[in-house]
Amino acid sequence: RGGEASASAPVAGDTTVSAGRLSDREWIARNYLTTPDDAARLGYRIDWQHQGDPGTAITEVQAFGPSVFAIDDLMRISRYDGRTGTRLWRVPMLENVSRTQGMVYLPADDALFVGTGSEFHVYDGGTGVLVDRQKLDRAANTAPTPAGRFLMYGSRDGLVVWHAFQVGAAWRSYRIAESIAVAPAISEGFLVAAGNGGTVSCLRLGNASRVWTRRALADIVAAPAAGNGMAYVASLDQHLRAWPLAFERPTPAWEYLAKAPLSDSPTIVGDSVYQQVPGHG
């Protein structure tokens, strides 16, 4: 979803071509991220699309319940009403911020946390006002994952860090590798993190202790997923593996050999796991 369809937006079914201009269907094809016809073939419909400023591009977008947050290439943060596409506010980030490390919205606090590597910038959800800057004990290398009163992230030097966002300080950390480049996954009181060299570790959230550590046959460049008592990990060794969260075992509960190296994260829907395989779907 990219933007809001206004009252003057063309009707999807209108194919009339006027002299000297695009037909409505051609206009939609050029200006929408996907057309209504393409969406319908997948069983979806387009609720809204917000037409951004000319010459700018959205670099990151995240949906948190009925709210959608986006960051553009001019380092401006926007909040949209996910039901209508109305932009509620837009604010520029600080001039010295050149990149971000993900964002997470906490509805209970009505606060948006944006990682910059060395800090979390905290924005008021209602107004977009920057209300806090929390310096990180270790430089973040991943997006944050919320877990109770903590934001969990992987550091550049291979630590999983428990950042207590209410006080703005690290509580604990655990080293699993030389570096961590993908966000951890959390389920049922466990945290699953993947480090460089194919390392996968399962840690207990409550006391930062290790349950198990395993290693894939190649690097892991996609964030793991956790749920249904399992950790699901896709690797460049072409395998999707399922490891039980609660106990250590020498082999996975199951593994699937794909036709290509896996660079996308697995997705859990109910009791099924979906995995994008490059070139195969």
N, C-alpha and C positions, 0 to 999 in steps of 0.2 A: 504494500500500500504506500503510495507516495503523496497523494494530495486530495483536496476536497473538490467534489464536483459541484459547481455552482448552479443556480437556476437556469443560467444561460448555456450550460454545457450541452453538447450535442446528444441526441437520443441515439442509443446503440443501434436501433433497428433502421434508422434513416439512412438510406443509401443515395439520396438525391445529390447530383453533382451540379453545382452552379458554375457558370462560366467564370474562369479566372480564379477559382478557389478549390481547395480540397473538399471532397465529400466528407460528411460527418464521420463516416467509418474510417476513412484515411486519417482524419485529424486525430481520432482516438488512438489509432495504431501508432502514430508518431509521438503522441504526448502522454500516453498512459504506460505504466510499467508493464501491464498486460491488458489485453483487450477483453471486453465482456464475453465475447465468443470463446476465447481461449480459457477464461476462468470457468465458463459453463461446462466446457468439456472435462474439466477436473472436478466438477460438482460444487464449484464456488460461485459467488457473485461479488462484484465490486461494490462496496458500500460507499467509499469516498476516496478521493485522491486530492492531495494538496499540491498545487502547482508552486514549486519553489521559486526563489529569485533567479532571474536569468543569469547564467554564467557561474552559478554555484552548484555544488553537488553535496548530497548527504553522504557522509562517511561512516556513520554509525546510527542505527536505529534499534530501539528496544521497547517492547510492550510489557507493561506491568499492570495486569488487570485492565481496567478501563482507561488507563493513561498510556500515552506513547511519547517517548522522549527521543530526540534526534540531535546529532551534532553534525554541522556542515564543515566544508573545507575552509571556511573563514573562522573556525573555532567559535561558533555561536551555538548555544544550546537552546532548543525549543521544546515546549511541552504542548501536546495536542490532546484534545478530547477524543478518545478512541472510538466513541460512538458516532460522532458527527464529523470528525476531521478538523474541527475548529482549532486554530492555534491559540492557546491560552496566553503564552508569553514567549519571548525570545530574549536571551541575554548573551553578551559576549563573554568569553573566558578571559583570564588575565593575559596581558600582552606577552608574557614570557612563557606561555604554555604553547608548545609546538605540536604535541601529540597527547593522546589520552590512552589510558589502560582500562577501558571499560567503565560502565556505570551501573548503578543499582538503585532502585527506588524503594524506600521503606515506608509503606502506607501508614503504619502506626505512628511514625514520627513526622509524616508528611515531608520527607527529606530525600533529596537526590544526592547520592555520593558519586563523584566522578574521580577516577584515579588518574594521576598525572605521572606516575612513576615514583616520585619522591613524596607525594602528598595525596590525601583525599580532600577534594573541594566539596563542601557541603552547601547545597542550595535549598532555600525554602521552596517547598513544592507548590505553594499557593501563589507566590510572587516571582520566583526565580532569583531572589536576592541571595548573594553569597553570604552565608552566615557563619562559616567556620572554615579554617584550613588546618587539617590534621597532618602533621609531619609523621612519616612512616619510619618505624625502627629499621626496616630493611626495604631497599628499593623494590617496588612491585614490578613484576614482569608479566602479570596476568590480570584479567578482570577480577573483581571481587565477587565472592559467592556468600550470600547472607546465611547465617546460622545462629539463631537466637540473638544474643547481644553482641555477636562477633561478625566481622567481615573477614572471610578467609581468602587468602591470596597466596600465590607462589612468587618467590623472590628470585632475583637475578642470580643469587648465589646458592640456589637449591633448597631454600627453606620454605616450608608451609607455615604461614604466620597467622596467629589468632589476633586480629586487631579489634580491640574493644572500642567500638565507635562512640559509645556514650561518654567515655572519658578521653578518647583520642590517643590511646596508647596500646602497645603490644602487650598481650597477656602471656602467651607462650609461642614457641616455634619448634619445628622439628625438621631436621635436614634429611632429604631423601635422595638427593642427587647433586651434581655440580651446578645445575640450573633447572628452572621450571618455566616452561613457556606456554602452558595451557592451564585454564582455570580448573580448580578442583571441583569434584562432584560430592554431594552430601545426601545421605539417606539413612534413616533409622539409627541415628547416633554415630554413624561412621562417616569418615571422609576418605575419598579416593583421589590420589594425586599422581600425575605422571611427570617424570623428569626426563632429562636428556639421556640418550643411550638406551631408551626403551624401558627405563625403570618405572614400575608401578607399585605404589604403597597404599595400604589401607591403615588408617589411623583412627583411634577413638576420639570423638569430639570432646568428651567430658574431661579427659586428662592428658591429651596429646601423646598417648602411648601408641606404639606400633602393634598392629594385629598381624600383618604379613607384608612381605615385599617379594615381588616377582619381576622378571625381565622379559620383554618381548625380544624377537630376533632382529628388530630394526627400530628406528626412531618412532616415537609417537608424536604426531603433530596435530592431533584433534583431541579436544577435551573429552575425558571419559564421562560416562553416564552411570548413575546408580539408582537402583530401585528393585522392588520385588526380591529383596535379600541378596541381590547380585551387584557386582561391579562389571560394567560392559566397557571393553577397551578395544579400540580399533587402531591398527598399527600399519606402518609402511611395509611390514612383512606379509601383507595381504590377509591377515587374520583378524577376525572379530572374536574376542574371547570373553567368556563369562566366568567370573570368579566369585565364590561365596564371600559375602562381607564378613560374617561373624567368626570364621575360623580359617586356619591355614591348611591348604592341601597342596600336594606337589604338582598336580595337573589341574587345568580348568574344569569346571563342571561341563562345559562344552566349548567347542571352537568351530568357526566356519572359515574355510579357505575361499577367499574371493578371487576374481579374475584379474584384479589390479591392486596396486598399493592403495590403502585406505587413508584418505586425508580429511574425511568429514567425520563429525561426531555421531555416534549412535543416538537414536531417539527412542524413548520408551513411551508407548501408548498402550495403556491397559496391561495386558500380559504378553504383549508383542514388542519386539525390538526391530526398528527400521534402520537400515544402513545404506547410505548412498555409495554406490560402487562406480568410480569414474568410467565413463564409456558404456555403462550397462544399465544405469538407473537404480 
